[in-house]
Amino acid sequence: MDEIGVVKTKFLQFDGLRLESGLYLSPITVAYETYGELNDRKDNVVLVLHALSGDAHAAGQDENGRAGWWDGMIGPGKGIDTNRYFVICSNCLGGCKGTTGPISVNPETGAPYGRSFPLITIGDMVNLQAMLVEKLGISKLHTVIGGSMGGMQALDWACRYSDKIKSAVVIAATARLSPQGIAFNWVGRNAIMSDPVAPFKNGALVDDNGKTGRGLAVARMIGHITYLSEETMEAKFGRKLTLRDMDGTTYSLEENDGLGGEFEIESYLQHKGSLFMERFDEDSYVIITKAIDHFDLVRQHGDLVSAFKNIAAKMLVISFTSDWLYPTSMSLAIVRALQASKKHVSFVEVDLPYGHDSFLVPQGMPNLTRIVRGFLKGV
Amino acid sequence: MSDQIREIRTPFHEFEVGFNIIIDLIAPGTRVLDLGCGSGTLLARLRDEKDVEGCGVELDQEKVIRCTERGIRVMTLDLDHGLEGFPDLSYEYVVLSRTLQQIINPELLVREMLRVGSKSIIAFPNFGRWQITLKYLFTGRTPVVRTFPRPWYNTPDIHRVTISDFRHFIHDIGGKIEKEIFIIKDKPGTNILWPNCRAEWGCFQISAQ
């Protein structure tokens, strides 16, 4: 098989999930996709974990021809070879792509949860993933792998379900987000909260009162700034203008139609923000970023060495030189704590200029592919 | 330091006799930490020939990736920052081969090696050979020879260390030399007359006293 081809997202229903907060969330739907074939021994399963804005569609094409978010990594002959492995990816709890989240209907009220959706944790997302895996009849995973929030989940998997995984790959992640990271997420949530209008899912850009509901777009723009490196921005956009270069600043922005951004970096962010408004739910954004902010294995266990004491899996930690949101020092903190308790850990700092997003960009894929392929083979 | 300069560390095939010495020193079934492990050739041999559970440390990205492709456990770390995070006595052997002369602060690193490993094995090119010292004496210039193949202004070999230097150094930091093996003309030997002026390479097994 050369390509995965068109895939359809599947759904499974669960009675409910006991959240770490103690609340019981019920009922629950999980959206997931699978690629490759489960072998007879059921020991070739790789669970792929998506980041903040990802979904279950990790590889192949959906019905509209949209490629999965990690199509460069997952497929026949690729880093996670679907000729060899059975790959599962599910939309996380609190998401807006099929798994129960704020846009789901609350059975008690008959209306979507919206902002009344309970606070959830990375651990809740992981517990739901474990329920999915169990329901699919799989008792042990070959590997859990993810970047950013997905990396946090992979790390949480290793701590929480040490007997259910053989290995974990933690990419551009951290055991606890920096206050800087929390600050950026807070500004993003503020943009959403300050905007009384939710973005329109049907493509309309204004409501009856002329409000745009662009809070989510602003949040996404802030996110994008933190995912890129200065070097990439310089190389990709520099100070280039998208509009005709009018004489000095003797014009008004309106005259030059510059309200949508004059510099290329402005229109890039504008574009990314607008796309995101169409495909994402603002309450999901709030709930998921909150889960990311609260994730803290140090607070949960006293220190990282205690957090990792039960880990039996082979661990691979990957960071990127240009990632300033989840910098190498955070990956090193994980690595050193694993070393301190003599766990089987490998650590690769990959030299790529694309910032936090390095694990998603096509240019980073060749090296990342070699690393992941080699590690999976050695598990 | 550019990748290009790092590349010129004596390549494996030219140091095979050295690797054989190191492999002979290591007991089967032990844990070995190889500092500056390159693309994992020594660790792969130790795994295959001696059932060793190895871990490599390397800074060069291409080599680190080669290690993962070969199934060698590896970490991207800068040896000039010491061995923070490695627990005391967590390895039976810590190996530093062909790299001592490139470390900014050898004392820091060798003390760390003695802390982390029960035994340490260090192999380095000897700058005390008579051919080198004579050249130094007669030309008044830093010699370029096979074991120090680059001129002083463009080389990762920032220390010109002799076997005698090394013995004194280990004594000064309170270490114990357990074994000494020398390489002359690609042949190993232990009881060699005047190794400081004759050996091309020195290979020492040391431990904390």
Interface residues (C-beta under 8 A of the other chain):
Chain A: L316 L332 V335 R336 A337 Q339 A340 K342 H344 V345 S346 F347 V348 E349 V350 D351 N367 R370 I371 R373 G374 F375 K377 G378
Chain B: Q61 V64 I65 T68 E69 R70 G71 R73 V74 M75 T76 L77 E84 G85 F86 P87 S90
